Amino acid sequence: MADRALRGMRLGTQSMETPANAELAERKDVHYDCPNGHVLTFPFSVEADVPLSWECHCGALALLRDGDRAEVKDEKTQRTHWDMLLERRTIAELEDLLDERLELLRAGRIG
């Protein structure tokens, strides 16, 4: 393996290309405003699709300054077992069922 190695090169960390005579893509600075008061600035290519939001270093969601806001969608909240139970029974009915089951348990008929 030593005979195939290039002397003086680190694998994958250096490029043989030089930045001389290289044309960089035209860039623009994009600003994001965090609800906690932080301002994030990133350079993007003029041709790039700029995201509407970016995660701030504090963990909050920073929104694009002077950008279109995403439409707020009506999200369905996930129904819990308790929610589905309350669709079928009232609290009074549930209390009656609980009392019946406790009577059976205390009488030794179940469990």
Backbone hydrogen bonds, N-H to C=O, Kabsch-Sander energy under -0.5 kcal/mol:
donor,donor_aa,acceptor,acceptor_aa,energy
4,R,1,M,-1.2
5,A,1,M,-0.7
7,R,5,A,-0.5
9,M,6,L,-1.2
13,T,10,R,-1.1
14,Q,10,R,-0.7
22,A,19,P,-1.5
24,L,22,A,-0.6
28,K,44,F,-2.7
30,V,42,F,-2.9
32,Y,40,L,-3.0
33,D,63,L,-2.8
34,C,32,Y,-0.5
34,C,38,H,-3.0
37,G,34,C,-1.9
40,L,32,Y,-2.9
42,F,30,V,-2.4
44,F,28,K,-2.8
46,V,26,E,-2.4
48,A,45,S,-1.1
50,V,48,A,-0.7
54,W,62,A,-2.6
56,C,60,A,-2.9
59,G,56,C,-1.5
62,A,54,W,-2.9
62,A,60,A,-0.7
63,L,33,D,-2.2
64,L,52,L,-2.5
65,R,31,H,-2.7
67,G,64,L,-1.2
73,K,71,E,-0.6
75,E,73,K,-0.8
84,M,80,T,-2.0
85,L,81,H,-2.2
86,L,82,W,-2.3
87,E,83,D,-0.9
88,R,84,M,-0.8
88,R,85,L,-0.9
89,R,85,L,-2.3
94,L,90,T,-2.1
95,E,91,I,-2.2
96,D,92,A,-2.1
97,L,93,E,-2.3
98,L,94,L,-2.2
99,D,95,E,-2.3
100,E,96,D,-2.3
101,R,97,L,-2.3
102,L,98,L,-2.4
103,E,99,D,-2.1
104,L,100,E,-2.1
105,L,101,R,-2.3
106,R,102,L,-2.6
107,A,103,E,-2.2
108,G,104,L,-0.6
108,G,105,L,-0.7
109,R,104,L,-1.9
110,I,104,L,-0.9
